[in-house]
Amino acid sequence: MKRISIAIIMAFSMLAMFAQEETIRVDYSGKQPTIKDFLQAYLQSLPDINDLDECDVEGMSLFENFRHAVLYQGEGIALEPSEKLVIDLKNGYACYERHHESAVSKIEMCYWNEADGKHKLFACVRQTFDNGWYVAGQYDDIEFFRYNNATKTMKWISYEEIGFDAVNEESSNMNVLRSISLPRTGKDIEVTWWDTNGECGASSLKWNGHGFNF
């Protein structure tokens, strides 16, 4: 894994502060926003995407490539053979993959309707795999946002607020890496544990209407 420079650490600190303080407007037509509305609002909210991520030979980051793929798909333009994009409006799920030799970088997004009928929970996770193994790239992370139906805006929320902090604590206790699979069907998040030999276990985060039980 590459050593993270001070500049990158500072950049990610600024991005974290931005995410926690920023209110993101979700524009949509119809009765409710779709996963495409959420992903577009999220991608548009990211400041200086290409300065906060590794760039490809064309100088674009994974999130910028994701943004372009959404645009191209909407216009009926074929994606590169190294790319795959799924936007499942019915199930509220999206996934973008970009392959390079044996490695694949992956972004998943989904949302849940909360039990109070007033909010939705939106998640975005980025992960890196090599030859089928999770390699915990230096930019890999998962973020959660709570959407307010009344204001049509969403704000970043902490892991502790929704029970996800237990996963990170378990990773530290087990001294293993964890990869995350967001649900395309169903409501639970699947967690896969990895050690130096590969997969070493699996767990689930059970959706309880406002967060998760681990």
C-alpha positions as CSV (number, residue, x, y, z in Angstrom):
1,M,0.0,0.0,0.0
2,K,1.3,3.4,-0.9
3,R,2.4,5.7,1.9
4,I,-0.1,8.6,2.3
5,S,1.6,12.0,2.1
6,I,1.0,14.9,4.4
7,A,-0.7,16.7,1.6
8,I,-3.2,13.9,1.0
9,I,-3.9,13.6,4.7
10,M,-4.6,17.3,4.8
11,A,-6.8,17.0,1.8
12,F,-8.8,14.2,3.2
13,S,-9.2,16.1,6.5
14,M,-10.6,19.0,4.6
15,L,-12.9,16.7,2.7
16,A,-14.1,15.1,5.9
17,M,-14.8,18.5,7.4
18,F,-16.6,19.5,4.3
19,A,-18.8,16.4,4.3
20,Q,-19.7,16.9,7.9
21,E,-20.7,20.5,7.5
22,E,-22.2,20.5,4.0
23,T,-25.9,20.3,3.3
24,I,-26.4,18.5,0.0
25,R,-29.5,19.4,-2.0
26,V,-31.1,16.5,-3.8
27,D,-33.0,17.7,-6.8
28,Y,-35.5,15.4,-8.4
29,S,-38.8,15.2,-10.4
30,G,-41.7,13.0,-9.3
31,K,-42.9,12.0,-5.8
32,Q,-39.6,10.8,-4.4
33,P,-35.8,10.8,-5.3
34,T,-34.3,7.8,-6.9
35,I,-30.9,6.3,-6.4
36,K,-29.8,8.2,-9.5
37,D,-30.9,11.5,-7.9
38,F,-28.9,10.6,-4.8
39,L,-25.7,9.6,-6.6
40,Q,-25.8,12.7,-8.8
41,A,-26.3,15.0,-5.8
42,Y,-23.4,13.2,-4.0
43,L,-21.0,13.4,-7.0
44,Q,-21.8,17.0,-7.6
45,S,-21.1,17.9,-4.0
46,L,-17.5,16.6,-4.0
47,P,-14.9,19.4,-4.1
48,D,-12.0,19.0,-6.5
49,I,-12.5,15.3,-7.0
50,N,-9.3,14.8,-9.0
51,D,-7.2,16.4,-6.2
52,L,-8.5,13.9,-3.6
53,D,-7.9,10.6,-5.4
54,E,-5.6,8.7,-7.6
55,C,-6.0,9.6,-11.3
56,D,-5.7,7.5,-14.4
57,V,-3.6,8.2,-17.5
58,E,-6.3,10.7,-18.6
59,G,-5.9,12.6,-15.3
60,M,-9.4,11.6,-14.0
61,S,-10.2,10.1,-10.6
62,L,-12.4,7.1,-10.0
63,F,-15.3,9.4,-8.9
64,E,-14.8,11.6,-12.0
65,N,-14.9,8.5,-14.2
66,F,-18.1,7.4,-12.4
67,R,-19.6,10.8,-13.1
68,H,-18.7,10.6,-16.8
69,A,-20.1,7.0,-17.0
70,V,-23.4,8.2,-15.6
71,L,-23.5,11.0,-18.2
72,Y,-22.5,8.7,-21.1
73,Q,-25.0,6.0,-20.1
74,G,-27.8,8.6,-20.0
75,E,-26.9,9.7,-23.5
76,G,-26.6,6.2,-24.9
77,I,-22.9,6.3,-25.3
78,A,-21.0,3.0,-24.8
79,L,-18.7,2.8,-21.8
80,E,-15.1,1.7,-22.0
81,P,-14.6,-2.1,-21.9
82,S,-12.8,-1.6,-18.5
83,E,-16.0,-0.1,-17.0
84,K,-19.3,-1.4,-15.7
85,L,-22.2,0.7,-14.5
86,V,-25.4,-0.5,-12.9
87,I,-28.2,2.0,-11.8
88,D,-31.1,-0.1,-10.5
89,L,-33.9,2.4,-9.9
90,K,-36.3,-0.2,-8.7
91,N,-34.1,-1.5,-5.9
92,G,-32.4,1.8,-5.1
93,Y,-28.9,0.6,-5.9
94,A,-26.0,1.7,-8.0
95,C,-22.5,0.3,-8.7
96,Y,-19.6,1.5,-10.8
97,E,-16.5,-0.7,-11.5
98,R,-13.3,0.2,-13.3
99,H,-10.8,-2.6,-14.1
100,H,-7.1,-2.3,-14.6
101,E,-5.2,-5.5,-15.2
102,S,-5.9,-7.7,-12.2
103,A,-7.3,-4.9,-10.0
104,V,-10.8,-3.5,-9.8
105,S,-12.0,-0.3,-8.1
106,K,-15.6,-0.3,-7.1
107,I,-18.1,2.2,-5.9
108,E,-21.5,1.1,-4.5
109,M,-24.4,3.3,-3.4
110,C,-27.8,2.6,-2.0
111,Y,-30.5,4.0,0.3
112,W,-33.0,2.9,2.9
113,N,-36.4,4.3,3.8
114,E,-36.3,5.0,7.6
115,A,-39.1,3.8,9.9
116,D,-40.3,7.3,10.8
117,G,-41.4,7.9,7.1
118,K,-39.6,11.3,7.2
119,H,-36.0,10.3,6.4
120,K,-33.9,8.1,4.2
121,L,-30.3,6.8,4.8
122,F,-27.9,7.0,1.9
123,A,-24.6,5.2,1.7
124,C,-21.6,5.3,-0.6
125,V,-18.7,2.9,-0.3
126,R,-15.5,2.7,-2.4
127,Q,-13.3,-0.4,-2.4
128,T,-10.3,-1.9,-4.2
129,F,-9.7,-5.6,-5.0
130,D,-6.8,-7.3,-6.7
131,N,-7.2,-10.9,-8.0
132,G,-10.4,-11.1,-6.1
133,W,-8.7,-10.1,-2.8
134,Y,-9.7,-7.0,-0.9
135,V,-6.6,-4.8,-0.6
136,A,-7.9,-1.8,1.3
137,G,-6.8,1.0,-1.0
138,Q,-5.7,4.2,0.7
139,Y,-8.8,6.0,-0.6
140,D,-11.3,3.2,0.3
141,D,-14.0,4.4,2.7
142,I,-17.8,4.3,3.4
143,E,-19.9,7.3,4.1
144,F,-23.5,7.7,5.3
145,F,-25.9,10.6,4.9
146,R,-29.4,11.2,6.3
147,Y,-31.9,12.6,3.8
148,N,-34.8,14.8,5.1
149,N,-37.9,14.3,3.0
150,A,-39.3,17.7,4.0
151,T,-36.2,19.8,3.2
152,K,-35.0,17.6,0.2
153,T,-31.5,17.8,1.6
154,M,-29.1,15.3,3.2
155,K,-26.3,15.7,5.7
156,W,-23.3,13.4,6.7
157,I,-23.9,11.4,9.8
158,S,-21.3,9.5,12.0
159,Y,-20.9,5.8,12.2
160,E,-22.0,5.9,15.9
161,E,-25.4,7.3,15.0
162,I,-26.3,4.3,13.0
163,G,-24.4,1.5,14.7
164,F,-21.6,1.1,12.0
165,D,-18.9,1.9,14.5
166,A,-19.1,-1.7,15.9
167,V,-17.7,-2.9,12.5
168,N,-14.6,-0.8,12.8
169,E,-14.1,-1.8,16.4
170,E,-14.5,-5.5,15.5
171,S,-11.9,-5.1,12.7
172,S,-9.4,-3.6,15.2
173,N,-10.1,-6.4,17.7
174,M,-9.6,-9.1,15.1
175,N,-6.7,-7.4,13.4
176,V,-8.3,-8.0,10.0
177,L,-9.5,-5.9,7.1
178,R,-13.2,-5.6,6.2
179,S,-14.9,-5.2,2.9
180,I,-18.6,-4.0,2.6
181,S,-21.3,-5.2,0.2
182,L,-24.3,-2.8,0.0
183,P,-27.6,-4.5,-0.7
184,R,-29.1,-4.5,-4.1
185,T,-31.9,-6.7,-2.8
186,G,-32.9,-7.0,0.8
187,K,-31.9,-4.4,3.4
188,D,-28.8,-5.7,5.2
189,I,-25.1,-4.8,4.7
190,E,-22.8,-7.8,4.2
191,V,-19.3,-7.6,5.8
192,T,-16.5,-9.8,4.7
193,W,-13.4,-10.2,6.9
194,W,-9.9,-10.6,5.3
195,D,-6.5,-11.7,6.7
196,T,-3.3,-12.5,5.0
197,N,-4.8,-15.8,3.7
198,G,-7.8,-14.1,2.1
199,E,-11.4,-14.3,3.3
200,C,-11.7,-15.4,6.9
201,G,-15.3,-14.8,7.8
202,A,-18.5,-12.9,7.1
203,S,-21.1,-11.0,9.1
204,S,-24.2,-9.0,8.5
205,L,-25.4,-5.5,9.6
206,K,-29.1,-5.8,10.1
207,W,-31.3,-2.8,9.2
208,N,-33.5,-1.8,12.0
209,G,-35.4,1.1,10.5
210,H,-33.0,3.9,11.5
211,G,-29.6,2.2,11.6
212,F,-28.0,-1.2,12.0
213,N,-27.6,-4.0,14.5
214,F,-24.3,-5.8,14.3
